[in-house]
Amino acid sequence: MNDIVSGIMAVAAREPGRTAIVDGRSREITYGELARRVSAVRDAMGGPPEDRGRPEAGAGPEDGTRVKDRTLPGAGMRPGDGVLFAVRPGVDAVTLALGAVAAGGTLVLADPGLAPDVLAARMAATRPAWVVSESLLHTLSGPLKGLARRRGLLLPDLANPLPGHPVRHLYTGPWLPGVPRGALRLSRILRSSGGPTGPTGRGSGQAAGREAGPEAGPAAYETNPDQPAAVIFTSGTTARPRGVVHTRGSLAAGLEMFRSAFPLGPGDVVHTDQLMLGLPALLAGATWSLPGGGDLAAELAARRATHTFAVPVHLDRLLRETPRLPATLRYLLLGAAPAPPGVLRRAIEAGPEVLSVYAMTEALPIAIASAREKLAQAGGDLLGVPLPGVGVRIAEDGELFVSGPHLARRYLGEEPLREIATGDLVRLEGDRLVLIGRKKDMILRDGVNIYPGLYESGVAALPGVAEAAIVGLPDPETGDEEVVLAVVPADGYDEGLLRRTLPGIVDAAALPDRIEPLDAFPRSGRADKLDRAALRDLVARRG
């Protein structure tokens, strides 16, 4: 399988009546119906505007979803055209994303909250030809922009994301003020293709699926696997945004690696809003269950979920309230940030097999280790055996480099990638990768390089310690660094006992100069990762 879309269409051709997605309101859609919708979106975006017909009778300008969009002359989607994508997780988001990629588009995810100059640089770098959005977001980025900003929501001008560069529009939801004139409307596209427009019950979904016809087959979706499919921004300045360009082939290879790492097939229910776990579910013929925003444990039980994904800090909160997870749950995947030993132990006690995924945006995934293996690791953080197909190279300074078919093709505007520097320092124990620390987090004291990741998991596993992190505070006069161990105490915390225990866990040259107990660690990003820069500032003020 060398392409995401054709792989999912192949499942739809084999089992059109099987449930593909359950949305946040527990409404189901079959594989056959999903295939029909993806076909409709592909055809609407991929054909020349002249072929899309004229407005339906009685449709006003704001509702003329088949009006030729005169902001762009000529043809419809061209291979590689950027598609600024702003649709929240749901059936419509999956339909539109797959349909846009099937039409030849490259998804560029809109990221609410970006500073205007950073956003402008990203739009200039990707030059989107299409905007696919919810109608509500058009209103919040247009007529109600002032209100949205006062509420802390910063959105690009979806109607005109790059001034002077014309775009086409496709939206989901009802028409609302701010929706551009002549924009295509998803519900009308689906209605004109001869089927239901929203998630359907099992009976109607199966019927629609069986009538999906030849277009649901994979042959019509086969394409060049090197075609760009998504640009994912990881970091960068206004002068040089860092966009990771994944192709249909690289994403498909990564998804196949996920499928090979743990059992997944028809009858399984994967409860997640993460594309990199939801798409493997569809490729395997399983059911992708989308969260509804309620209590996670209750949703897992109601959907009879067999697989789910969590970031450690969110899982910690869940397990403190619900120590046992539903018996149907066989696999719990952790990712995005290292999991403290206490969280791993509680996750194991909760019931399912717990797997920790090591990955990066440029290479999804790299390795997977079980929670039991990680807890048994002495020194460093076990990442696991590289997955089949993943190439690894360890540089002289210990930095890990990764290659393989799942590797992103390039950074936006740069030469093709052959391998990627992870920024992680590792060692090999047999065929297993063990994380020593982040290269940028290395601390220098008395001429000795100290790698926090080598010791933090061991300290966090001690009684009375919930979390532990080691940071360095530079001395402006000597250039040396003070080593500070920050901890979040748990029941039974005893600083004197901790000091006496540390020499058995931490090398003498890396022992902390001081210990700082904190109520909580500062975190950032969607995954609530530890913010080491903020932590350094915090302990510096307390020093």
N, C-alpha and C positions, 0 to 999 in steps of 0.2 A: 504494500500500500504506500504510494508515494504522493498522495494528495488527500487533504482533509475532506473536501466536499465530495469527491467521487467515492471515498470510503464510506461516508454516511449514506450516500445515495445507493450504494451497493446493499447496505443493510435494509434500506427502505424497499428495494426491489425484491429482496428475499422475504421479508416479513413486514409488509405494509400495515398490518393490523395490530402490531405490537405497540404498546405505549412507549413513546419516545421521551416525552417531557411531562412533568407535573408542575404546574406553576405555583406561585405563592399562595393562591386561593384554592389549591387542590383540584384545579381543572386540568384535564388530560388532553394530550394531543398525540396522535399515532405517528409512526414513522412515515406512512404513506401521505398523511396530511402535511407533515413537515416538509416532505419532498415537494409536494405540490406548491406550497408557499414559497419555498426557496426558488423553485423554477419561475414562479410569477415575478418575484423580485428581480431575479437575474434578467428576465426578459424585459422588464420595465426599465432597468438601468442600462442594459447592454445594447438595446436597439437604438437606431437613430430617432431623434425626436419627431421627425415627420411621420414615423410609423406608429405613433402612440395615439393617434386620433384626436378628435376635438372634444371640448367639454361636453359632459352629459347635459341633456336638456334641463334647463332650469337652474343649472349650477352657476353660482356667482363667481367672481374673480377669485375669492378666497377659497372656493371649494372646487375649482376647476382642475382636478387632479390629472386630467389628461391634456391639459393645455401645453402646447409647445413652449418651453422655457426659452424666451428670446434673449436671455442674458448670455447664452452660449450658442454660437452658430455651429452648424455641421452635425457631426455624429454624436452618439451617446457615449457610454463609457469606453475609454481606450485602455488597453492593458497598462497597468501600473498607475492609473489615475489615483490620486489621493482621495480618501473618503473620510472626512472629519466625522467621527462617530460619537454621538451623545445620547445613548439609550440605556436606561437602567436594566439590570439583569431581569430577564423574563423571556417568554416565548417570542415576543416581537423582536427582542434584541438578538436572539439566536437566529431567527429567520432572516433578519436584515443583515446581520454580519455574514452569514453563509451566502446569502444571495448576492451581496456586494462583492465578496471575494470570487464567487462563481462568475460574476460579470466581468471580472478582470481588475477589480479595484484593490487598493491597498489601504487597510484600515489605519486611521490615525485617531487614537483615543483622546477625546476632549477631557482635560483634567481640571475640574473646578478648583478654584483657589489659587491658580497661578498668578504671579504678578503680571501686569499688562505687558511689560517689556519682554518678559520671558515667553509669554504666549505669542506675542507678535513675531519673535524670532523663530518659534516653532512653525508658525503658519508660513513664514517666508521660506523656511527650509523645505516644507512638504508641499506647499502650493496646492491645497486640496481643490479638486474639480467638483466634488459633491459634498453636501452636508446631509447626514442622516441623523435625525434628532426626534425627540418628543416635542409635541406642540407646546407643552407647558414650558419647556426650556427656551423656546423661541420667545415666549412672553416674558420670561424672567431675564433674558438677555437683551430684550428690546424695550417694550413699553414699561415694564416694571423693573428695569435694570437698577434704578436708584434704590428701590425697596430691597431688591435682592442683595445689593452691596451692603446696605445697612444691616442686613441679617448675616453678613459674613460670607455670602455666596458670590464668588467672582467667576463669571462665565465669559467665554469669547462671544463676540458679536456673531451669532450663528447665521444671521441673514447676510452678513458681509464680512467673513472672517479675515480676508486679506484684501483691503481696499485696492480697487483697480484690477482685481483678478476675478472674473465672473465665475459663479458656481451654480450648479443645479441643486435642487432640494427634494428630499423625500422625508415625510414625517409620519409619526404614529400618534394616535390619539385624536380627539375632536379638533376641529378648526378652532384656533384661539387667536386673539390679536397678536401680531408679530410674526405669524406664519407668512413667509414670502409669497407674493402673488405667483400663481402658476406652479406651486410646489406639488409634487406627487404625494398622494395620500395612501398609506398602506392598506387601509380597509377597502378602498375602492379598487386598488390593484388586485386584491384577493377576490373581491366580489366579481370583478370582470373576468377572472380566470375560472370562475364556476364553482366556488366552494365557500365554506363558512369563513368569517373574518376574524373570529376570536377563538380562544381555546374551546374545545368541544368536549362533550362527554364521551365515554368510551364507545358507546354505540355509534354515534354520528361520526366520531373520529375514525372508527374502523371503516365505515362505509366510504367516507371521503378518501381514506387511504387506498382502498381497493380500486377506486376510480381514478387514481392519480395518473395512470397511463404510462406510456413508454418514457415520458420525460423524467420520471422518477428514477430511471436506471442510471448507472454510473457513466456510461459511454459518453453522454452529452456533456459531462463535466470534466473529462480528462483534459489536461492542459500541461503546459510546461511547468515542471516542479520548481524551476528557478524563478517563476513569476513571484514578485513581492506580494505578500499577503497582509503584513502588518508592520507598522513602525511604532516601536515602544520606546518612549523617552525615559531614560534612567537618571540622568543628571546633566548639568551643563550650565553655561552662562548665557547671557543674552547674545554674546558675540559668537558662541559656538555651541548650539544645543547638541546633546549627544543622543541621537536616535538610533536604536537597534533595529535593523531591517531583517525581518524573518520572511522566508519564502513559504509557499505552499508545501514544498518538499521538506524544509527544515522543521516546520511545525508538525507535519505528519510524522517525521522520524521521531521527534520528541514524544509525541502522543503514543506512538507505538512502543517506545521504551517504558512509558508509564504502564501500559497494558501488560507488558512482559514482566513487570516487577511484582505484580500481585494479581491473583485470580480475579477476573472480571468478565461477565458474560450475560446472556439473556437470563432474566429473572432477578438480577441484581438491581438494587436501587441506590444510586449515588446522590447523596444530599449535600449540595454545595452551590455556591454562587461563583466558584472559580472555574474559568474557561478551561484551564489546563487539567482539570479533573472531570469536568462535565463533558468535554468533547471526547476524551477516551471512552467515557460511558456510552456515548452515541456510536462511536466506531465499533464498540464491542457488542452492540445490540442490547445494552442494558437501558434502564430508565434513569434519566437525569431529573432529580427532584430539586426544585428551586425553593430556598427558604422563604417563608412568608413574613419574617420579622418578629415572630412570637418566640416563646421559650424553645430553645434548641432541643433540649431533651424530649419535650412533648412532641415536637415536630418529627424527630427521629422515630419515636414510637408510633405516631399516627401514620407515617409513610412507610413503616417497616423497612427503614433504611438499612442497607448492608455495608455501606462505605460512607465516610464523611471526612472532611478536612477542617483543621483548625490551626490558628496560630497559637503559640504557647500561652501568651498572656490571656487570651480569651478563653482557652481551655481551662486555665487555672480558675477563673471565675466560675465557669460552668460546674467544674467538679467540686468546688466548695459548696455549691448549692445542691448538686445531684451526684453523689459519690458513685452510683451505679448507673450505667447507660443501658439502653434497651438490649435485650438478648439477641435481637435480630442483627445488631451491628457487629460485623466481623472484623472490619478494618477501620482504624482511625489513623489518618495521615497528618503529620505535623510538618510545618514548614515555615519559611519566611524569617525565622530567627531561632537561635539555639534555645532548647528547652531546659530549664533548671532540673536537676535530679528529682526534686520533690514533685514537680509536675509529672515527670515521667513515671514515678512510682504510683502516683494517684491514678494516672491514665491506665496503667496496667491493671490496677485493682478495680477499675471501672468495668472491665470485661473484655473489650475487643483486643485484637492484635494491634499493637501500636508501632507504626513505622515513621521514621523521621527522614524527610526528603531533603537532600542537599542539591541545590540548583542555583542558577543565576539567570537573569533575563536573557543573556546571550546564549545560554546552553541549558535547556530545560528537558530532562533532569540530568544529574551527573552521577549520584550515588544514593543508595537507600540503606539505612541501618535500622534494626529493630530497637525498641526502647530497652529491652533486656540486654542486648549487646552493648548499648551505650552506657548503661549503668555498670556493667562489668568491666568497662575500659578503665585501666589504671594510667593516668597521665594523658592529658589532652582530651579532645572531643572526637569520638569515633564518627566518621562520615560514612564508612562502609566500603564495599567493593565497588569499583566503577561498573556501571551497568554495561551489558554487552553493546559493543559499537562505540563506546566512549573511549577516546584516546587521552592518556594523561602523560604529562612530562613535568618533572620536578627540577626547577632551576637550581643553580649552585647555592643561592641564598635561601632555598626551601620553598620558593613560590610555586604554586601549582598552575600549570597551563593545561587547557582542555581543548580537545578537538573532536570531530565526529560529524555524522550526517545531520545531527540536530543543531549544529552550530549555526548561529545567525549568519546570513550571507555577508554582511558588512555593517559598518556604521554609516549613517546617512552622509553622502558626499565623500566617502572614503573608499579606499581600495578593498577588494574582497578579503575576508578573514580566512586564515588557515588554522589558527588556533587563537585562544583568548587567555590573557592573564587574569586569573581570578582575584588577585590581591590577597589570597589566603596562603598562609605558610603551613605546610603539611609535612608529615613523614609517612613512609610506608612501613607497615607491620605485616609482613607477608604480602598478601594482595589487597590489604585493607588500607584506606586512607585515614589518617588521624590528623585532625586540625590542631595546630599549635597556636595559631592566632592570626589576626589580621596584620598584614604588613604595615599598614599605616598606624596600627595601634601599638606597635613595638615601643618599649620604654628603654631609655639608655641611662644607666646609673653606674658610676665608677667604672666606666668602660665595658660594662656587661650588658648585653642585649637581653631584655626581659620580655617574654611573650605571654600576655595575660591569659590567653585562651588555654595555655598549658595547665593552668592551676585553678581557674575559676570554677569549673564543674566540680572539682574535688572539694573546694571550700564550701560550695553551695550544698554539697551532700552531707555536711556535718550537722549534727543535732543542733537545733536552735537557730539555723540559718536558712532563710527562705530563698534568697538570691545573693549573689556575690559578683562584684566586678572590680577589676584592678585598673587604675588609671595613673598616668604620670603627670606631674605638675612641674613645668620647666622653671629652673632658677635663672632669671635674666642675667645674672652676673657670671655664673659658672657654666651655664648651658647644661648642667646635670639635671636630673629629674628626681623629684620626691615621689616615692611610690606609695600610693594610698589604696587601701583595701576598703571599698564601700560594701556594706551589707544591709540587707533588709532582714531584721530579726524575726524569728518565729517563736513559738512557745518554747520556753526553756533557754532562751538566749543568755549566755554568760560570756562577757568579753574576756574575762581573765582566762576561762577555760579555752576560749578560741585562740588566744595568744599562745597558750601552752601547747595547743594541738598543731598549730601552723607549721612548726619545723618538720613535722612528719609528713607534710603534704607539699610544702613549697620549698624549693631549693634555697639554701642559705643566702645566695646572692640575690634572690628575688623576694625575700621577706619584706613585708610592708614597713614603711617608716611610721605609719599611723593607720588606725582603723576608724572609719566613720560609719556609725549606724544611721540609717535613713528610714523614714516611713515608707518611701517608695522611690523607685528609680524613674528619672525622666525618660519619656518615650516619645517617639515621633513616627510619622507615616501611617499608612493604612494598616500595616501589620503590627503597629505598636512596638517597633524595635527599640532596643536600648539606644538612647541618644548619648553617646560617650562625650561629645563636646559639651552638652548641657550638664552632664554629670561632673566633668572636670570643673566647670564653672561653679557648680554647687559646692563641691568639696573644697574648692579654693576659697570660697567666701567663709567657710566654716573653719579654715585652718588658722 
